[in-house]
Amino acid sequence: MVCCDESVPSIVHGGLNMDVELLSLILLLSAVAMYQFFRGRKLNLMMMSKVSKGLETALKPTDKEYAWLGGYVGFRANYSLEHGEVEATLTLLPRQALLYLPVSLLVNRSDRLYLVFRGRIALEEIHIFGKRRMLRRGERRELKGLKLEKMGGFGFSGDSTEASELIERLSLDSRTLFHLYAKEDHIFILMDPKGRIDLSGVLSLLSL
């Protein structure tokens, strides 16, 4: 009985140590998550501001309308132009969410900027892909069976001369561009927002 009674304090003491360690771990994770929230929020807000200002400078819209997506996830914008209109959607990795960020990196893999130009555009149907081709499931279904040819660091489907002219005219970077789809009256561009595309070249197509 004495032996058993003497073992009780050591068990309780060990349990207390485990509780303290667990509590310390929880507090540490909370502090890291809080730091990541403010740091990630700042980075995403800076990128949102940079992209929106860059688009407005390049497009010089006559009117504009913004809708924020989830506060720090991105935005959707509509720009009215002299010769058409542009719809822009920016989606960013959730840098402010420490636990969800790894999942988003696996699923989305990157920040994305979607641009849709609408106006009078005289182009045959053409697809151009960069090295980091990123297609949604719906796009994969639509492009199933599409024969892609290679041109430098790009893959393309359509007229090779027109593809070459578009690549040069828009100063496309195969590391920045994910997908460009052009058809009469509209051009769709999916790209890395940290990269650069010569939007003045796209606007000149809208003026035709």
Long-range contacts (C-beta under 8 A, 24 or more apart in sequence): 32-98, 33-98, 33-99, 36-95, 36-96, 36-97, 36-98, 36-101, 37-96, 37-97, 37-98, 38-96, 39-95, 39-96, 40-72, 40-94, 40-95, 40-96, 40-97, 40-98, 40-101, 41-72, 41-95, 41-96, 43-95, 44-72, 44-73, 44-74, 44-92, 44-95, 44-96, 45-72, 47-90, 47-92, 47-111, 47-193, 47-194, 48-72, 48-74, 48-75, 48-90, 48-92, 51-90, 51-113, 51-193, 52-77, 52-90, 55-79, 55-86, 55-88, 55-199, 58-199, 58-200, 58-203, 59-86, 59-199, 59-203, 61-86, 72-96, 81-119, 81-203, 81-206, 83-119, 83-120, 83-203, 83-206, 83-207, 84-117, 84-118, 84-119, 84-120, 84-206, 85-117, 85-118, 85-119, 86-115, 86-116, 86-117, 86-118, 87-114, 87-115, 87-116, 87-118, 88-113, 88-114, 88-115, 88-116, 89-113, 89-114, 90-114, 90-193, 92-193, 109-134, 110-134, 110-192, 111-192, 111-193, 111-194, 112-178, 112-190, 112-191, 112-192, 112-193, 113-189, 113-190, 113-191, 113-192, 113-193, 114-188, 114-189, 114-190, 115-187, 115-188, 115-189, 115-190, 115-191, 116-186, 116-187, 116-188, 116-189, 117-186, 117-187, 117-188, 117-189, 117-202, 117-205, 117-206, 118-185, 118-186, 119-185, 119-186, 119-206, 120-185, 120-206, 120-208, 121-182, 121-184, 121-185, 121-186, 121-187, 121-205, 121-206, 121-208, 122-184, 122-208, 123-162, 123-182, 123-183, 123-184, 123-187, 123-205, 124-158, 124-159, 124-162, 124-182, 124-183, 124-184, 125-158, 125-181, 125-182, 125-183, 125-184, 126-156, 126-157, 126-158, 126-159, 126-162, 126-163, 126-166, 126-180, 126-181, 126-182, 126-183, 127-156, 127-157, 127-158, 127-179, 127-180, 127-181, 128-154, 128-155, 128-156, 128-163, 128-166, 128-167, 128-172, 128-177, 128-179, 128-180, 129-154, 129-155, 129-156, 129-177, 129-178, 129-179, 129-180, 130-154, 130-172, 130-173, 130-174, 130-175, 130-176, 130-177, 130-178, 130-179, 130-191, 131-174, 131-175, 132-175, 132-178, 132-192, 133-178, 133-179, 134-178, 134-179, 134-190, 135-179, 139-179, 169-198, 169-201, 169-204, 169-205, 170-197, 170-198, 170-201, 170-202, 171-196, 171-197, 171-198, 171-201, 172-197, 173-197
